[in-house]
Amino acid sequence: MKKPKWVIEKEQARRASSALTVWLFGLHAVRDALLNPRREKLRLMVTKNASDKLVAEIETSGIEPEIVDPRKFDAPLDPQSVHQGAALEVKPLNWGSIEDCCMAADGQAPRVVLLDRVTDPHNVGAILRSAEVFGAQAVIAPARHAAPETGALAKTASGALERQPYLRVRNLADAIETLQKMGYLVLGLDGEAENEISDAVAGKRNRPIALVLGAEGPGLREKTKETCDALVKIAFHGGFGSLNVSNAAAVALYATSQS
């Protein structure tokens, strides 16, 4: 019996995912990946100088490094990558489901960030750093039309990628609805919204809150807006109120933090 097309596509996607590897680079990103027991490490290329700086982490990880001449550092990286003499091939992290990552912990009201087609790895890396600083449970993005786990993202995240769950989901609206069923108040950031974020969370900071941010320029898609509980904006002074998406995420997380 012939398999349905959707079953074949799902199996192909699973095989492609299992074959996917990522090259991390830079001392900070490589160091944190070496220390992460959840990270499957495949190949480590380092110069002698970088190896000396990572000696404890290499020993802890148990991986055998390949010592490379700095003039012949041929890891498959973008030529513009500032690798600092260290590159590590790994499997992408699997953080589990939304339910696994986004339940309340330690009596604190959880916070989650969702990204609607934010494709710049540097923005996503910076958002992961902010999410870790403010104790967010996870950063969630669509599997398509979003920044994948890459070396550039990891370097910008400066280690946060190893500790801060970054979930890729099939459908962002479905993810929002899942969080709503878990008791989350879902707020979409929209510069043209009438209500300010501080007003929307007044008296509600003890609730689970999810913040949804869109790509710079297009912003949130209509389906995403319709699925959110409310649209809010960050208060601004003067005639210009536009923030880089990573800055907006940090401000929004701070605005919803428990006092």
HELIX and SHEET records of a PDB file:
HELIX    1   1 LYS A    5  ALA A   19  1                                  15    
HELIX    2   2 LEU A   27  LEU A   34  1                                   8    
HELIX    3   3 LYS A   48  LYS A   53  1                                   6    
HELIX    4   4 VAL A   55  SER A   61  1                                   7    
HELIX    5   5 PRO A   70  LYS A   72  5                                   3    
HELIX    6   6 ILE A   98  CYS A  101  1                                   4    
HELIX    7   7 PRO A  121  VAL A  133  1                                  13    
HELIX    8   8 GLY A  151  ALA A  157  1                                   7    
HELIX    9   9 ALA A  160  GLU A  162  5                                   3    
HELIX   10  10 LEU A  172  LYS A  181  1                                  10    
HELIX   11  11 ILE A  197  ALA A  200  1                                   4    
HELIX   12  12 GLU A  222  THR A  227  1                                   6    
HELIX   13  13 VAL A  245  THR A  256  1                                  12    
SHEET    1   A 4 VAL A  22  PHE A  25  0                                        
SHEET    2   A 4 ALA A  86  VAL A  90 -1                                        
SHEET    3   A 4 LYS A  41  VAL A  46 -1                                        
SHEET    4   A 4 PRO A  65  ILE A  67  1                                        
SHEET    1   B 7 TYR A 166  VAL A 169  0                                        
SHEET    2   B 7 ALA A 138  PRO A 142  1                                        
SHEET    3   B 7 ARG A 111  ASP A 116  1                                        
SHEET    4   B 7 ILE A 209  GLY A 214  1                                        
SHEET    5   B 7 LEU A 185  LEU A 189  1                                        
SHEET    6   B 7 ALA A 230  LYS A 233  1                                        
SHEET    7   B 7 ASN A 195  GLU A 196  1                                        
END                                                                             
